[in-house]
Amino acid sequence: MLAVLAGLIVGAVVWLVAPWWVAALIAAVVGLAPALGAFAATKRHIRLDGTVITASGLFRSRRVELEHLAGIELLVRAARVSQVIVRVNDGSHGLILVPVALYSGEGGRELDIVALRKLADAFASSELASAAAISSVFVEQLRAEARGAGLGERPLYRAVELARAAGRVPQTTLTDHEVASLVE
């Protein structure tokens, strides 16, 4: 709504000095483009039903069956605002990114404990060893949250620190050995 309002204001100002069609065109570019982008962003959802992750957007939907994964990776985007993401792949066209943690400075936001537990259980059902390793990282994260551990003791935050210490910024994929080292 703010984008549309800003477009109308800019269009009204331009109308004072230019023809109406120029003002309407500028109002549409300034107001409608951001409004449509914001609307599309609100239509994105990631849902876990049993062992199936579904990512749906405005125009398409992708599904990945976690029991039959072709690949799973733990991605870390380390910057001023750092993010930990799980990338699941079914081997064909199903590639879904699941954000699990977001950190900024000395604080952050992590996936809800119920959702993280469901995700850990779903990954544990997979045949891949790397899925079991990521599942154990999530279980250790839940244990750290239960005992009220600080950020430095949480495995997902340690993944960000590990990426920064290795100098692999702004984005890196953790190796299986690095994922296993998060559970200590």
C-alpha positions as CSV (number, residue, x, y, z in Angstrom):
1,M,0.0,0.0,0.0
2,L,2.9,2.4,0.8
3,A,4.4,1.7,-2.6
4,V,1.1,2.5,-4.4
5,L,0.7,5.6,-2.3
6,A,4.3,6.7,-3.1
7,G,3.6,6.1,-6.8
8,L,0.4,8.2,-6.7
9,I,2.3,11.1,-5.0
10,V,5.2,11.0,-7.5
11,G,2.7,10.8,-10.3
12,A,0.8,13.8,-9.0
13,V,4.0,15.8,-8.8
14,V,5.1,14.8,-12.3
15,W,1.6,15.7,-13.6
16,L,2.2,19.3,-12.6
17,V,5.1,19.6,-15.1
18,A,4.5,16.9,-17.7
19,P,1.6,15.4,-19.7
20,W,-0.9,13.1,-17.9
21,W,0.3,10.0,-19.7
22,V,4.0,10.6,-18.5
23,A,2.7,11.0,-15.0
24,A,0.7,7.9,-15.2
25,L,3.6,5.9,-16.5
26,I,6.0,7.1,-13.8
27,A,3.3,6.5,-11.1
28,A,2.9,2.9,-12.4
29,V,6.7,2.3,-12.4
30,V,7.2,3.8,-9.0
31,G,4.1,2.3,-7.3
32,L,3.0,-0.8,-9.0
33,A,6.4,-2.6,-9.6
34,P,7.3,-2.7,-5.8
35,A,3.7,-3.5,-4.9
36,L,3.6,-6.5,-7.2
37,G,7.0,-7.7,-5.9
38,A,5.8,-7.4,-2.3
39,F,2.6,-9.3,-3.2
40,A,4.6,-12.1,-4.9
41,A,6.9,-12.4,-1.8
42,T,3.9,-12.9,0.5
43,K,2.8,-15.9,-1.6
44,R,6.0,-17.9,-0.9
45,H,5.6,-20.7,1.6
46,I,7.7,-23.7,2.7
47,R,5.6,-26.6,4.1
48,L,6.6,-29.9,5.6
49,D,4.1,-32.7,5.4
50,G,5.5,-35.9,6.9
51,T,8.7,-36.4,4.9
52,V,7.7,-34.2,1.9
53,I,8.9,-30.6,1.7
54,T,6.9,-28.3,-0.6
55,A,8.0,-24.9,-1.6
56,S,5.2,-22.9,-3.3
57,G,5.4,-19.5,-4.9
58,L,3.2,-17.3,-6.9
59,F,3.3,-19.4,-10.1
60,R,4.9,-22.8,-9.3
61,S,5.4,-25.3,-6.6
62,R,8.3,-27.8,-6.0
63,R,8.2,-31.0,-3.9
64,V,11.0,-33.0,-2.5
65,E,10.5,-36.4,-0.9
66,L,13.1,-36.5,2.0
67,E,13.2,-40.3,2.3
68,H,14.7,-40.4,-1.3
69,L,17.0,-37.5,-1.3
70,A,19.8,-37.2,-3.9
71,G,21.6,-34.5,-1.9
72,I,21.4,-32.3,1.2
73,E,23.8,-29.5,2.1
74,L,24.2,-27.0,4.9
75,L,24.9,-23.5,3.4
76,V,26.1,-20.6,5.4
77,R,25.9,-17.0,4.2
78,A,28.2,-15.1,6.5
79,A,28.0,-11.3,6.3
80,R,26.6,-8.5,8.5
81,V,23.4,-10.5,8.6
82,S,24.3,-14.2,8.5
83,Q,22.0,-17.0,7.4
84,V,22.1,-20.8,7.8
85,I,20.2,-22.7,5.1
86,V,19.6,-26.3,4.3
87,R,19.5,-27.1,0.6
88,V,17.7,-30.3,-0.3
89,N,17.8,-31.9,-3.7
90,D,15.8,-34.8,-5.2
91,G,18.1,-35.4,-8.1
92,S,15.8,-34.0,-10.8
93,H,14.2,-30.6,-10.7
94,G,13.3,-30.4,-7.0
95,L,15.7,-28.1,-5.3
96,I,14.5,-26.3,-2.1
97,L,16.3,-23.9,0.2
98,V,15.0,-24.1,3.8
99,P,16.3,-21.2,6.0
100,V,16.8,-22.4,9.5
101,A,18.7,-19.5,11.2
102,L,19.4,-15.8,10.8
103,Y,22.0,-14.0,12.9
104,S,23.0,-10.3,13.2
105,G,25.7,-9.2,15.6
106,E,25.0,-10.7,19.0
107,G,21.5,-11.8,18.4
108,G,19.5,-13.8,15.9
109,R,16.4,-15.7,15.0
110,E,16.2,-19.5,14.6
111,L,13.5,-21.8,13.3
112,D,10.8,-22.6,15.8
113,I,11.6,-25.6,18.0
114,V,8.6,-27.6,16.8
115,A,9.5,-27.0,13.2
116,L,13.1,-27.8,13.8
117,R,12.2,-31.1,15.5
118,K,9.9,-32.1,12.6
119,L,12.7,-31.2,10.2
120,A,15.2,-33.3,12.1
121,D,12.8,-36.3,12.2
122,A,12.2,-36.0,8.5
123,F,15.9,-35.8,7.7
124,A,16.6,-38.8,9.9
125,S,14.2,-40.8,7.7
126,S,16.5,-40.3,4.7
127,E,18.9,-42.9,3.4
128,L,21.8,-40.3,3.1
129,A,24.4,-40.1,5.8
130,S,24.7,-36.4,5.4
131,A,20.9,-36.0,6.1
132,A,21.5,-38.0,9.4
133,A,24.4,-35.7,10.2
134,I,22.3,-32.5,9.7
135,S,19.5,-34.1,11.7
136,S,21.9,-34.6,14.6
137,V,23.0,-30.9,14.3
138,F,19.3,-29.9,14.6
139,V,18.8,-32.2,17.6
140,E,21.9,-30.7,19.3
141,Q,20.5,-27.2,18.5
142,L,17.3,-28.2,20.2
143,R,19.2,-29.4,23.3
144,A,21.2,-26.1,23.4
145,E,17.9,-24.1,23.2
146,A,16.4,-26.3,26.0
147,R,19.2,-25.6,28.4
148,G,19.3,-21.8,27.5
149,A,22.7,-21.9,26.0
150,G,24.3,-18.8,24.6
151,L,24.9,-18.3,20.9
152,G,28.4,-19.6,21.0
153,E,27.2,-22.9,22.2
154,R,24.5,-23.4,19.5
155,P,25.5,-25.5,16.5
156,L,23.8,-23.3,13.9
157,Y,25.7,-20.2,15.2
158,R,28.9,-22.2,15.3
159,A,28.4,-23.0,11.6
160,V,28.5,-19.2,10.9
161,E,31.6,-18.8,13.0
162,L,33.2,-21.8,11.3
163,A,32.6,-20.2,7.9
164,R,34.0,-16.9,9.0
165,A,37.1,-18.4,10.6
166,A,37.8,-20.3,7.4
167,G,37.5,-17.1,5.4
168,R,34.9,-18.6,3.2
169,V,32.5,-15.6,2.9
170,P,30.0,-14.4,1.8
171,Q,28.6,-17.9,1.0
172,T,29.9,-21.4,1.5
173,T,28.7,-25.0,1.7
174,L,30.0,-26.9,4.8
175,T,31.7,-30.2,4.2
176,D,30.5,-33.4,5.8
177,H,33.4,-33.2,8.2
178,E,32.5,-29.6,9.2
179,V,28.9,-30.6,9.7
180,A,30.0,-33.4,12.0
181,S,32.2,-31.1,14.0
182,L,29.2,-28.9,14.9
183,V,27.9,-31.7,17.1
184,E,30.3,-31.8,20.1
